[in-house]
Amino acid sequence: MSDAVRTQALAGVLETCLYHDARETAAMEGFYTEVLGLPLVSRWPGGVALRAGAGVLLLFEREGLAARDSPLSAHGTDGPGHACLVVGEAREYERWKQLLDGAGIEIAHEESWDGGLRSFYFTDPAGNLLEIAAGDIWPG
């Protein structure tokens, strides 16, 4: 890594993309806006942008993205993706587990990390693996 790159650290991740089939569009948007409570930022044919803290979660229909002829659409997955969301305060962690349980969402796994933090995993309507962490689980 060059010295120039080392001194110009990136500030964070602005966008994270998850993908779904067109038939899952309504279920996906409802899950992220109603169950997870993410505010809608923008909508376009085949996709939506949702605010998640300082970043944005983009949900794309695979079929619509594949049909676009643009360098900006040169991404996607064939199977499930993964995104980890972090709670604002550690005490909100248990509340999120209860909220999802109350919505009928099954917690697939819970992990204990070094430093005493935890995270749990569940899936969205398209089968993407989501995680909610009680804080930054990665070493500094």
Secondary structure, 3 states (H helix, E strand, C coil): CCHHHHHCCCCCCCEEEEEECHHHHHHHHHHHHHHCCCCEEEEECCEEEEEECCEEEEEEEHHHHHHCCCHHHCCCCCCCCEEEEECCCCCHHHHHHHHHHHCCCCCCEEEECHHHCEEEEEECCCCCEEEEECCCCCCC
